[in-house]
Amino acid sequence: MYAVEVSDQIMIAHSFRGAVFGPAQGLHGATFVVRVAFLSERLDDNGIVVDIGRAHEVLKAVLDPLKYQNLDAMPQFKGINTTTEFLTKHVFDGMAEAARKGGLGRDGRELDAIRVTVAESPSARAWYEAPLW
């Protein structure tokens, strides 16, 4: 399996509901490193999995609306605990949409899966991985 991975980071603020979160129930900031891996069993005719430049552009477009925002105040996240795990799926959905539309320089049907990893610290991260079809 071939893979190409791109990354970026975001700084956000948010809070959580639920005693399990302890002090994180209060408003706090976080810096997340976001990595997106594109997986394919074969390279295309150009010898690539996806176009790295386009993948960076799409990732930036998916993350930019979140940068420096209080996620609690964003209407699309109302009532949602925007956990690291939740954010992996949110980013996956944006990246998968672009891949399915061919926005990564390759027919999205030729990609097997996308994995989104969000690191909340050097020692803790979560990921979401799924096939595109």
Rosetta blueprint (number, residue, H / E / L):
1 M L
2 Y E
3 A E
4 V E
5 E E
6 V E
7 S E
8 D E
9 Q E
10 I E
11 M E
12 I E
13 A E
14 H E
15 S L
16 F L
17 R L
18 G L
19 A H
20 V H
21 F H
22 G H
23 P H
24 A H
25 Q H
26 G L
27 L L
28 H E
29 G E
30 A E
31 T E
32 F E
33 V E
34 V E
35 R E
36 V E
37 A E
38 F E
39 L E
40 S E
41 E L
42 R L
43 L L
44 D L
45 D L
46 N L
47 G L
48 I L
49 V L
50 V L
51 D L
52 I H
53 G H
54 R H
55 A H
56 H H
57 E H
58 V H
59 L H
60 K H
61 A H
62 V H
63 L H
64 D L
65 P L
66 L L
67 K L
68 Y L
69 Q L
70 N E
71 L H
72 D H
73 A H
74 M L
75 P H
76 Q H
77 F H
78 K L
79 G L
80 I L
81 N L
82 T L
83 T L
84 T H
85 E H
86 F H
87 L H
88 T H
89 K H
90 H H
91 V H
92 F H
93 D H
94 G H
95 M H
96 A H
97 E H
98 A H
99 A H
100 R H
101 K L
102 G L
103 G L
104 L L
105 G L
106 R L
107 D L
108 G H
109 R H
110 E H
111 L L
112 D L
113 A E
114 I E
115 R E
116 V E
117 T E
118 V E
119 A E
120 E E
121 S E
122 P L
123 S L
124 A E
125 R E
126 A E
127 W E
128 Y E
129 E E
130 A E
131 P E
132 L L
133 W L
